[in-house]
Amino acid sequence: MKTSLACILIFIQLFEEDWTGETLTTVFYTGDSLRLEGSYSGPVAGHRRLFIDGCVAALSPDPRSAPTYYFIENHGCFNDGKEDGSNALFNPRTRSSSLQLQLDAFLFPQDTRNSICITCQLKATSEMQKSSPTNKACNYKIQEDWTGETLTTVFYTGDSLRLEGSYSGPVAGHRRLFIDGCVAALSPDPRSAPTYYFIENHGCFNDGKEDGSNALFNPRTRSSSLQLQLDAFLFPQDTRNSICITCQLKATSEMQKSSPTNKACNYINSSQINVTVMLTSTFGLKQYT
């Protein structure tokens, strides 16, 4: 449902299943896919990039009422995608001034009103503004089972990159693997500029300090390997849409526990439904599946 105020040219709408236009229905069944598109059509729309800062579902048009469910928060992270079986995601952009998303229709437990109201906060920035901690569209992929090496090297900003370092040499069962450092660059040369050292200081995952970051080392399943994940990103103002990651790994004795020079440090941040959509606006190594 389109909602607007005079002179405000940011909209969010419910769309048809094939994304051909705005849907006229506000009635869905639990599990149906809700398709929403946020768009900016104001001055120089072709030079604006739209972001969805947050979305909250409630039982009334007041997003401060209780209960509430923040399915997008932290400046663009689609939290609903973390749920088992969720189909929630941001679609690839077709133009910078709009952003499409989909999620499964749901109800609040023990509520008999069969209705939810969705309020989203949107903002339009310069088209040159790429992803950043405060401007992003983060998907959480469901295929997070670490069952094998992925064949793709193409990701969207905010997707989770899953990497595993491992040692398979002599007496691998008696070796403990550490990731001493990792650097992202625009070329295979880690000494090139610009660079981003997201792991350094003998195993500290610096990216985890960033607001909204999902970067972390996973608990070990065996001493001779170490898994990590971080959000895909781009360097600001770069148009190559590519990053190269170089990591320095080392294998010590299995008896070697954590020490100042051998560590893996994480920084923790941290029925029928009637759907009403509303808006608040702000201008201005190996990869695994």
Disulfide bonds with the S-S distance in Angstrom:
Cys55-Cys120 2.01
Cys182-Cys247 1.96
